[in-house]
Amino acid sequence: MKLVYILAVGALAGCTAPEPPSGAQLFAENCTACHGVDGAGTGWVAAGLKRKPANLTTLSARNGGAFPMERVLSTIDGFHRNPKFETAMPEFGSWFEGPMDQIELDGVMTPVPQPLLAVAEYLQTLQVE
Ligand code: HEC
């Protein structure tokens, strides 16, 4: 009887094991308060910040049409930021840890945690011309 119970619980856990959150979900949960639901920088706490949250829909446009993947990753992560970067934005490195994917950055294969990459790839989908 006990064994049946354990098997049943195991099966249930297997069915309901959570999918890793998508980039869109991670963005909605962690970024929209400042950057806005559309990423344009007008979230509900933006007005109270000394420096306005960046418009995340113009990252490519402001970079000659190419999505600045490396800068975006390291800005979110906190690994490398412009020295004058507004400290209001949390460093998400330890929140977005996870299994590593290898992506090419400036011609070098670089390991990037999947949640961090998922958010950056989601931002890529928000870019306007
Ligand atoms: C507490 C407010 C806040 C939160 C939360 C926040 N940010 Fe920011 N973010 C800012 C501010 C303010 C800036 C502009 C900083 C500056 O220019 O000094 C910024 C800048 C950025 C930039 C740099 C844009 C550029 O033009 O180079 C990126 C990328 C970014 N945020 C992504 C994110 C992502 C992704 C999240 C969620 C995981 C997030 N931010 C959460 C406030 C926030």
Boltz pocket constraint, residues with backbone or C-beta under 6 A from the ligand:
constraints:
  - pocket:
      binder: B
      contacts: [[A, 26], [A, 27], [A, 30], [A, 31], [A, 32], [A, 33], [A, 34], [A, 35], [A, 49], [A, 51], [A, 52], [A, 53], [A, 54], [A, 55], [A, 56], [A, 59], [A, 71], [A, 72], [A, 75], [A, 76], [A, 84], [A, 85], [A, 86], [A, 87], [A, 88], [A, 89], [A, 90], [A, 92], [A, 119]]
      max_distance: 6.0
